[in-house]
Amino acid sequence: RQFLQGPARVRVTFPEGWTARQMASLLEARGVTSADSFLAIVRQEKREGFLFPDTYLFEQGLPAETIISRLIARFREKVPKDFKEQAKALTLSYGQLVTLASIVEREARVNSERALIAGVFYNRLRKHWYLESCATVEYALGGWKPRLTYKDLLVESPYNTYRHAGLPPGPICNPGAAALEAAAHPAKTDMMFFVADGQGTHR
């Protein structure tokens, strides 16, 4: 069977919005690769945000470099074709637009709201407002929380967009295709605020 089919493969699914740390834990738990080696490469090469969330088939014991290359190749396949041009049109770098997509991924709960939320954040950037994204604070704290406290909002981190203007230094998660599309094509709106309604959507 090994000669005919190669080594047994493991099906691994990464949900949209997962961080590299979450991906690394799952890969190690499934016996695919070491979490530490995976994270070391992600940090060194600044790959957070470019590890496309999807379902993959991996052989067990693969080098972390091989896995990361596959995730990045899938990202390049799935990113909107005009992403580079849209980044320029929005006066953002390619990496900044991926960062914006990662914030949209964590803030939006339903697909119909993604472009509108992207539009609100773009308006704040354009007017030099603080983004004040709770999702960036959660990333700064090292994990997702159901509810943030006022004390949480004081955390000292370049990722805390309540204390630092503009986009954070990099993506806060790995966005899926819908969030990348929304960031590249934000809704044209004059809205500046949104708030969770407790039902999984926003007003």
Buried (B, 14 or more C-beta within 10 A) or exposed (E): EEEEEEEEBBEBEBBBBBBBBBBBBBBBEEEBBBBEBBBEBBEEEEBBBBBBBBEBEBBEEBEBEEBBEBBBEBBEEBBBEEBBEBBEEBEBEEBBBBBBBBBBBBBBBEEEBBBBBBBBBBBBBEEEBBBBBBBBBBBBBEEBEEEBEEEBBEBEBEBBBBBBEBBBBBBBBBBBBBBBBBBBBBBEBEEEEBEEEEEEEBE
